[in-house]
Amino acid sequence: MTTFWQAVLYVHLLAMAFFLGGQLVVALALVPVERANPDRERLRAVARRFGIGSALALAVLLLTGIAMAERFSMWGSGTLRLKLVLVGALIALTLIHLRFPRAHALQGLILVLTLVVVWLGLDLAV
């Protein structure tokens, strides 16, 4: 792999780390703390900023993922196709979540799908 494509993969992985890592921080740290000491305005501000960052991370993931799939001729891979279907579902669920921010089951589903997408990405990389 050339240095350029290593950089593309690096940016892809950074975007994935932000998207997944942010979900884990919100679910495992922020929400429990906020439940114990509610401050809805602070929680909304954090959620808004994370939402913007997540949208940017998803855009970077799509762009770098498409570029790598093209460069390494991966379009025929069933794993990639499944990953893309799940990414589409993630985007749709994230948009629905914007409308229903208190839907905890939806948040959990987004997290689980993100973990599956990351697993499939690892499967593609090996």
N, CA and C atoms as an extended XYZ file, in Angstrom:
378
Properties=species:S:1:pos:R:3:atomname:S:1:resname:S:1:resid:I:1 pbc="F F F"
N         0.855       -1.174        0.000 N   MET     1
C         0.000        0.000        0.000 CA  MET     1
C         0.901        1.238        0.000 C   MET     1
N         0.569        2.165       -0.864 N   THR     2
C         1.381        3.377       -0.951 CA  THR     2
C         1.085        4.308        0.211 C   THR     2
N         1.952        5.256        0.410 N   THR     3
C         1.786        6.213        1.497 CA  THR     3
C         0.476        6.978        1.379 C   THR     3
N         0.070        7.331        0.147 N   PHE     4
C        -1.181        8.045       -0.044 CA  PHE     4
C        -2.356        7.211        0.463 C   PHE     4
N        -2.393        5.945        0.101 N   TRP     5
C        -3.520        5.094        0.501 CA  TRP     5
C        -3.465        4.754        1.985 C   TRP     5
N        -2.268        4.756        2.536 N   GLN     6
C        -2.170        4.609        3.994 CA  GLN     6
C        -2.798        5.823        4.678 C   GLN     6
N        -2.567        7.000        4.106 N   ALA     7
C        -3.150        8.223        4.662 CA  ALA     7
C        -4.674        8.204        4.531 C   ALA     7
N        -5.180        7.718        3.413 N   VAL     8
C        -6.626        7.616        3.229 CA  VAL     8
C        -7.218        6.665        4.273 C   VAL     8
N        -6.570        5.522        4.471 N   LEU     9
C        -7.031        4.569        5.478 CA  LEU     9
C        -6.954        5.183        6.871 C   LEU     9
N        -5.900        5.905        7.149 N   TYR    10
C        -5.727        6.563        8.444 CA  TYR    10
C        -6.872        7.542        8.718 C   TYR    10
N        -7.202        8.372        7.740 N   VAL    11
C        -8.290        9.339        7.896 CA  VAL    11
C        -9.619        8.595        8.079 C   VAL    11
N        -9.798        7.505        7.342 N   HIS    12
C       -11.007        6.681        7.472 CA  HIS    12
C       -11.129        6.145        8.901 C   HIS    12
N       -10.026        5.633        9.419 N   LEU    13
C       -10.041        5.075       10.770 CA  LEU    13
C       -10.238        6.162       11.840 C   LEU    13
N        -9.675        7.340       11.620 N   LEU    14
C        -9.901        8.448       12.559 CA  LEU    14
C       -11.374        8.840       12.594 C   LEU    14
N       -11.992        8.911       11.419 N   ALA    15
C       -13.413        9.251       11.364 CA  ALA    15
C       -14.251        8.176       12.054 C   ALA    15
N       -13.886        6.915       11.847 N   MET    16
C       -14.590        5.819       12.508 CA  MET    16
C       -14.416        5.904       14.013 C   MET    16
N       -13.198        6.209       14.465 N   ALA    17
C       -12.934        6.315       15.900 CA  ALA    17
C       -13.763        7.441       16.516 C   ALA    17
N       -13.886        8.562       15.821 N   PHE    18
C       -14.700        9.666       16.329 CA  PHE    18
C       -16.163        9.251       16.409 C   PHE    18
N       -16.668        8.641       15.338 N   PHE    19
C       -18.083        8.271       15.279 CA  PHE    19
C       -18.424        7.237       16.354 C   PHE    19
N       -17.648        6.178       16.433 N   LEU    20
C       -17.920        5.132       17.422 CA  LEU    20
C       -17.524        5.587       18.819 C   LEU    20
N       -16.359        6.181       18.961 N   GLY    21
C       -15.891        6.623       20.274 CA  GLY    21
C       -16.826        7.626       20.906 C   GLY    21
N       -17.341        8.539       20.106 N   GLY    22
C       -18.282        9.519       20.621 CA  GLY    22
C       -19.557        8.869       21.128 C   GLY    22
N       -20.032        7.869       20.396 N   GLN    23
C       -21.230        7.151       20.845 CA  GLN    23
C       -20.986        6.464       22.187 C   GLN    23
N       -19.814        5.857       22.321 N   LEU    24
C       -19.499        5.165       23.570 CA  LEU    24
C       -19.384        6.148       24.735 C   LEU    24
N       -18.745        7.283       24.509 N   VAL    25
C       -18.610        8.286       25.565 CA  VAL    25
C       -19.982        8.809       25.983 C   VAL    25
N       -20.815        9.109       25.003 N   VAL    26
C       -22.150        9.617       25.326 CA  VAL    26
C       -22.950        8.560       26.085 C   VAL    26
N       -22.951        7.321       25.582 N   ALA    27
C       -23.772        6.269       26.192 CA  ALA    27
C       -23.263        5.822       27.554 C   ALA    27
N       -21.949        5.722       27.702 N   LEU    28
C       -21.399        5.145       28.927 CA  LEU    28
C       -20.968        6.169       29.976 C   LEU    28
N       -20.778        7.416       29.575 N   ALA    29
C       -20.306        8.419       30.532 CA  ALA    29
C       -21.270        9.590       30.672 C   ALA    29
N       -21.573       10.234       29.577 N   LEU    30
C       -22.354       11.463       29.648 CA  LEU    30
C       -23.797       11.232       30.112 C   LEU    30
N       -24.494       10.305       29.478 N   VAL    31
C       -25.903       10.082       29.824 CA  VAL    31
C       -26.077        9.659       31.286 C   VAL    31
N       -25.294        8.700       31.795 N   PRO    32
C       -25.465        8.352       33.217 CA  PRO    32
C       -25.181        9.521       34.163 C   PRO    32
N       -24.189       10.323       33.859 N   VAL    33
C       -23.880       11.473       34.706 CA  VAL    33
C       -25.017       12.482       34.644 C   VAL    33
N       -25.526       12.722       33.457 N   GLU    34
C       -26.617       13.681       33.294 CA  GLU    34
C       -27.900       13.194       33.963 C   GLU    34
N       -28.117       11.890       33.977 N   ARG    35
C       -29.312       11.367       34.663 CA  ARG    35
C       -29.226       11.610       36.161 C   ARG    35
N       -28.027       11.500       36.709 N   ALA    36
C       -27.842       11.712       38.144 CA  ALA    36
C       -27.929       13.193       38.515 C   ALA    36
N       -27.506       14.045       37.588 N   ASN    37
C       -27.495       15.480       37.840 CA  ASN    37
C       -27.972       16.193       36.568 C   ASN    37
N       -29.288       16.195       36.318 N   PRO    38
C       -29.812       16.667       35.035 CA  PRO    38
C       -29.522       18.139       34.735 C   PRO    38
N       -29.054       18.368       33.543 N   ASP    39
C       -28.879       19.711       32.999 CA  ASP    39
C       -29.153       19.582       31.503 C   ASP    39
N       -30.415       19.663       31.153 N   ARG    40
C       -30.848       19.413       29.769 CA  ARG    40
C       -30.160       20.327       28.756 C   ARG    40
N       -29.944       21.561       29.118 N   GLU    41
C       -29.305       22.486       28.177 CA  GLU    41
C       -27.872       22.055       27.862 C   GLU    41
N       -27.148       21.641       28.896 N   ARG    42
C       -25.771       21.179       28.676 CA  ARG    42
C       -25.774       19.920       27.824 C   ARG    42
N       -26.674       18.995       28.116 N   LEU    43
C       -26.763       17.758       27.343 CA  LEU    43
C       -27.114       18.055       25.891 C   LEU    43
N       -28.029       18.966       25.663 N   ARG    44
C       -28.388       19.339       24.292 CA  ARG    44
C       -27.208       19.963       23.553 C   ARG    44
N       -26.449       20.805       24.244 N   ALA    45
C       -25.289       21.447       23.616 CA  ALA    45
C       -24.246       20.404       23.214 C   ALA    45
N       -23.987       19.458       24.110 N   VAL    46
C       -23.031       18.395       23.793 CA  VAL    46
C       -23.556       17.555       22.636 C   VAL    46
N       -24.824       17.185       22.690 N   ALA    47
C       -25.420       16.368       21.632 CA  ALA    47
C       -25.368       17.089       20.284 C   ALA    47
N       -25.621       18.383       20.299 N   ARG    48
C       -25.575       19.165       19.060 CA  ARG    48
C       -24.169       19.145       18.456 C   ARG    48
N       -23.173       19.392       19.293 N   ARG    49
C       -21.784       19.388       18.795 CA  ARG    49
C       -21.373       18.002       18.315 C   ARG    49
N       -21.743       16.975       19.083 N   PHE    50
C       -21.410       15.623       18.655 CA  PHE    50
C       -22.137       15.280       17.360 C   PHE    50
N       -23.363       15.750       17.210 N   GLY    51
C       -24.119       15.500       15.985 CA  GLY    51
C       -23.441       16.097       14.769 C   GLY    51
N       -22.937       17.309       14.910 N   ILE    52
C       -22.219       17.956       13.803 CA  ILE    52
C       -20.951       17.163       13.480 C   ILE    52
N       -20.209       16.810       14.519 N   GLY    53
C       -18.992       16.021       14.308 CA  GLY    53
C       -19.291       14.669       13.702 C   GLY    53
N       -20.377       14.048       14.121 N   SER    54
C       -20.765       12.742       13.583 CA  SER    54
C       -21.131       12.837       12.107 C   SER    54
N       -21.848       13.895       11.748 N   ALA    55
C       -22.217       14.085       10.342 CA  ALA    55
C       -20.964       14.262        9.487 C   ALA    55
N       -20.016       15.041        9.980 N   LEU    56
C       -18.755       15.215        9.252 CA  LEU    56
C       -17.983       13.897        9.172 C   LEU    56
N       -17.958       13.151       10.277 N   ALA    57
C       -17.270       11.860       10.286 CA  ALA    57
C       -17.910       10.901        9.288 C   ALA    57
N       -19.242       10.880        9.232 N   LEU    58
C       -19.920       10.009        8.262 CA  LEU    58
C       -19.575       10.399        6.831 C   LEU    58
N       -19.501       11.688        6.554 N   ALA    59
C       -19.128       12.144        5.213 CA  ALA    59
C       -17.711       11.700        4.862 C   ALA    59
N       -16.797       11.858        5.802 N   VAL    60
C       -15.413       11.417        5.579 CA  VAL    60
C       -15.368        9.908        5.380 C   VAL    60
N       -16.108        9.175        6.187 N   LEU    61
C       -16.156        7.712        6.052 CA  LEU    61
C       -16.668        7.299        4.680 C   LEU    61
N       -17.708        7.952        4.217 N   LEU    62
C       -18.241        7.618        2.891 CA  LEU    62
C       -17.232        7.918        1.786 C   LEU    62
N       -16.652        9.099        1.832 N   LEU    63
C       -15.700        9.493        0.782 CA  LEU    63
C       -14.461        8.601        0.766 C   LEU    63
N       -13.872        8.379        1.922 N   THR    64
C       -12.660        7.564        1.963 CA  THR    64
C       -12.990        6.099        1.698 C   THR    64
N       -14.138        5.631        2.169 N   GLY    65
C       -14.534        4.251        1.920 CA  GLY    65
C       -14.762        3.976        0.443 C   GLY    65
N       -15.453        4.892       -0.223 N   ILE    66
C       -15.676        4.747       -1.668 CA  ILE    66
C       -14.347        4.763       -2.413 C   ILE    66
N       -13.466        5.674       -2.035 N   ALA    67
C       -12.156        5.769       -2.700 CA  ALA    67
C       -11.365        4.475       -2.537 C   ALA    67
N       -11.360        3.912       -1.319 N   MET    68
C       -10.606        2.672       -1.097 CA  MET    68
C       -11.256        1.480       -1.811 C   MET    68
N       -12.579        1.428       -1.814 N   ALA    69
C       -13.264        0.335       -2.504 CA  ALA    69
C       -12.951        0.366       -3.992 C   ALA    69
N       -12.898        1.547       -4.558 N   GLU    70
C       -12.569        1.699       -5.981 CA  GLU    70
C       -11.108        1.326       -6.235 C   GLU    70
N       -10.214        1.868       -5.436 N   ARG    71
C        -8.775        1.639       -5.624 CA  ARG    71
C        -8.404        0.175       -5.503 C   ARG    71
N        -9.029       -0.525       -4.558 N   PHE    72
C        -8.666       -1.916       -4.297 CA  PHE    72
C        -9.677       -2.902       -4.877 C   PHE    72
N       -10.512       -2.424       -5.807 N   SER    73
C       -11.472       -3.267       -6.544 CA  SER    73
C       -12.271       -4.180       -5.614 C   SER    73
N       -12.952       -3.567       -4.663 N   MET    74
C       -13.682       -4.341       -3.665 CA  MET    74
C       -15.190       -4.376       -3.899 C   MET    74
N       -15.671       -3.782       -4.980 N   TRP    75
C       -17.109       -3.651       -5.184 CA  TRP    75
C       -17.817       -4.994       -5.293 C   TRP    75
N       -17.113       -6.045       -5.657 N   GLY    76
C       -17.727       -7.368       -5.774 CA  GLY    76
C       -17.844       -8.108       -4.455 C   GLY    76
N       -17.292       -7.560       -3.392 N   SER    77
C       -17.286       -8.223       -2.089 CA  SER    77
C       -18.665       -8.192       -1.426 C   SER    77
N       -19.151       -9.370       -1.050 N   GLY    78
C       -20.412       -9.444       -0.317 CA  GLY    78
C       -20.316       -8.746        1.026 C   GLY    78
N       -19.150       -8.812        1.647 N   THR    79
C       -18.947       -8.138        2.934 CA  THR    79
C       -19.090       -6.632        2.764 C   THR    79
N       -18.495       -6.095        1.703 N   LEU    80
C       -18.612       -4.653        1.457 CA  LEU    80
C       -20.062       -4.267        1.185 C   LEU    80
N       -20.752       -5.085        0.418 N   ARG    81
C       -22.159       -4.779        0.123 CA  ARG    81
C       -23.002       -4.762        1.399 C   ARG    81
N       -22.782       -5.741        2.275 N   LEU    82
C       -23.512       -5.767        3.546 CA  LEU    82
C       -23.165       -4.532        4.374 C   LEU    82
N       -21.880       -4.193        4.398 N   LYS    83
C       -21.440       -3.016        5.149 CA  LYS    83
C       -22.131       -1.764        4.620 C   LYS    83
N       -22.233       -1.629        3.308 N   LEU    84
C       -22.870       -0.453        2.718 CA  LEU    84
C       -24.364       -0.393        3.037 C   LEU    84
N       -25.028       -1.537        3.047 N   VAL    85
C       -26.443       -1.565        3.430 CA  VAL    85
C       -26.597       -1.093        4.873 C   VAL    85
N       -25.713       -1.581        5.753 N   LEU    86
C       -25.785       -1.187        7.161 CA  LEU    86
C       -25.420        0.291        7.349 C   LEU    86
N       -24.483        0.796        6.561 N   VAL    87
C       -24.149        2.226        6.619 CA  VAL    87
C       -25.367        3.046        6.199 C   VAL    87
N       -26.054        2.608        5.158 N   GLY    88
C       -27.275        3.290        4.744 CA  GLY    88
C       -28.312        3.282        5.866 C   GLY    88
N       -28.447        2.137        6.534 N   ALA    89
C       -29.371        2.037        7.667 CA  ALA    89
C       -28.936        2.966        8.796 C   ALA    89
N       -27.633        3.032        9.048 N   LEU    90
C       -27.115        3.931       10.087 CA  LEU    90
C       -27.441        5.387        9.783 C   LEU    90
N       -27.267        5.771        8.549 N   ILE    91
C       -27.566        7.150        8.161 CA  ILE    91
C       -29.057        7.428        8.355 C   ILE    91
N       -29.897        6.497        7.914 N   ALA    92
C       -31.344        6.679        8.074 CA  ALA    92
C       -31.729        6.752        9.550 C   ALA    92
N       -31.182        5.850       10.359 N   LEU    93
C       -31.503        5.848       11.788 CA  LEU    93
C       -31.000        7.109       12.476 C   LEU    93
N       -29.859        7.594       12.050 N   THR    94
C       -29.318        8.828       12.623 CA  THR    94
C       -30.226       10.003       12.293 C   THR    94
N       -30.740       10.046       11.076 N   LEU    95
C       -31.670       11.117       10.705 CA  LEU    95
C       -32.975       11.006       11.507 C   LEU    95
N       -33.452        9.795       11.707 N   ILE    96
C       -34.648        9.598       12.529 CA  ILE    96
C       -34.368       10.029       13.970 C   ILE    96
N       -33.160        9.714       14.435 N   HIS    97
C       -32.779       10.077       15.803 CA  HIS    97
C       -32.790       11.593       16.007 C   HIS    97
N       -32.492       12.344       14.963 N   LEU    98
C       -32.572       13.806       15.060 CA  LEU    98
C       -33.997       14.244       15.385 C   LEU    98
N       -34.962       13.512       14.866 N   ARG    99
C       -36.371       13.841       15.100 CA  ARG    99
C       -36.844       13.364       16.465 C   ARG    99
N       -36.280       12.234       16.921 N   PHE   100
C       -36.682       11.638       18.200 CA  PHE   100
C       -35.451       11.429       19.085 C   PHE   100
N       -34.866       12.497       19.618 N   PRO   101
C       -33.601       12.392       20.346 CA  PRO   101
C       -33.681       11.599       21.651 C   PRO   101
N       -34.859       11.414       22.196 N   ARG   102
C       -34.984       10.686       23.467 CA  ARG   102
C       -35.287        9.201       23.272 C   ARG   102
N       -35.285        8.743       22.041 N   ALA   103
C       -35.574        7.333       21.748 CA  ALA   103
C       -34.336        6.493       22.079 C   ALA   103
N       -34.272        5.992       23.300 N   HIS   104
C       -33.091        5.266       23.770 CA  HIS   104
C       -32.857        3.963       23.005 C   HIS   104
N       -33.929        3.278       22.632 N   ALA   105
C       -33.774        2.046       21.857 CA  ALA   105
C       -33.122        2.352       20.507 C   ALA   105
N       -33.476        3.481       19.929 N   LEU   106
C       -32.886        3.901       18.659 CA  LEU   106
C       -31.397        4.185       18.832 C   LEU   106
N       -31.037        4.848       19.915 N   GLN   107
C       -29.620        5.109       20.199 CA  GLN   107
C       -28.853        3.794       20.332 C   GLN   107
N       -29.453        2.836       21.035 N   GLY   108
C       -28.812        1.529       21.203 CA  GLY   108
C       -28.642        0.813       19.881 C   GLY   108
N       -29.651        0.872       19.026 N   LEU   109
C       -29.571        0.227       17.715 CA  LEU   109
C       -28.479        0.862       16.859 C   LEU   109
N       -28.371        2.176       16.911 N   ILE   110
C       -27.318        2.868       16.157 CA  ILE   110
C       -25.946        2.407       16.639 C   ILE   110
N       -25.775        2.286       17.943 N   LEU   111
C       -24.499        1.831       18.492 CA  LEU   111
C       -24.193        0.401       18.048 C   LEU   111
N       -25.163       -0.491       18.133 N   VAL   112
C       -24.949       -1.893       17.744 CA  VAL   112
C       -24.616       -1.979       16.253 C   VAL   112
N       -25.364       -1.260       15.417 N   LEU   113
C       -25.069       -1.277       13.976 CA  LEU   113
C       -23.685       -0.716       13.690 C   LEU   113
N       -23.289        0.317       14.413 N   THR   114
C       -21.949        0.874       14.227 CA  THR   114
C       -20.892       -0.180       14.552 C   THR   114
N       -21.084       -0.908       15.631 N   LEU   115
C       -20.132       -1.967       15.997 CA  LEU   115
C       -20.067       -3.043       14.922 C   LEU   115
N       -21.200       -3.407       14.341 N   VAL   116
C       -21.215       -4.412       13.270 CA  VAL   116
C       -20.491       -3.877       12.034 C   VAL   116
N       -20.729       -2.617       11.690 N   VAL   117
C       -20.054       -2.012       10.529 CA  VAL   117
C       -18.538       -1.998       10.739 C   VAL   117
N       -18.103       -1.662       11.944 N   VAL   118
C       -16.660       -1.674       12.240 CA  VAL   118
C       -16.107       -3.090       12.103 C   VAL   118
N       -16.836       -4.065       12.601 N   TRP   119
C       -16.403       -5.479       12.479 CA  TRP   119
C       -16.260       -5.873       11.008 C   TRP   119
N       -17.240       -5.504       10.199 N   LEU   120
C       -17.176       -5.827        8.770 CA  LEU   120
C       -15.999       -5.117        8.106 C   LEU   120
N       -15.719       -3.878        8.546 N   GLY   121
C       -14.554       -3.172        8.016 CA  GLY   121
C       -13.260       -3.886        8.341 C   GLY   121
N       -13.174       -4.416        9.547 N   LEU   122
C       -11.980       -5.192        9.920 CA  LEU   122
C       -11.883       -6.446        9.055 C   LEU   122
N       -13.019       -7.076        8.802 N   ASP   123
C       -13.030       -8.271        7.961 CA  ASP   123
C       -12.534       -7.939        6.545 C   ASP   123
N       -12.885       -6.776        6.042 N   LEU   124
C       -12.428       -6.356        4.709 CA  LEU   124
C       -10.926       -6.062        4.693 C   LEU   124
N       -10.411       -5.579        5.801 N   ALA   125
C        -9.005       -5.166        5.860 CA  ALA   125
C        -8.050       -6.353        5.992 C   ALA   125
N        -8.564       -7.489        6.438 N   VAL   126
C        -7.680       -8.645        6.690 CA  VAL   126
C        -7.481       -9.434        5.435 C   VAL   126
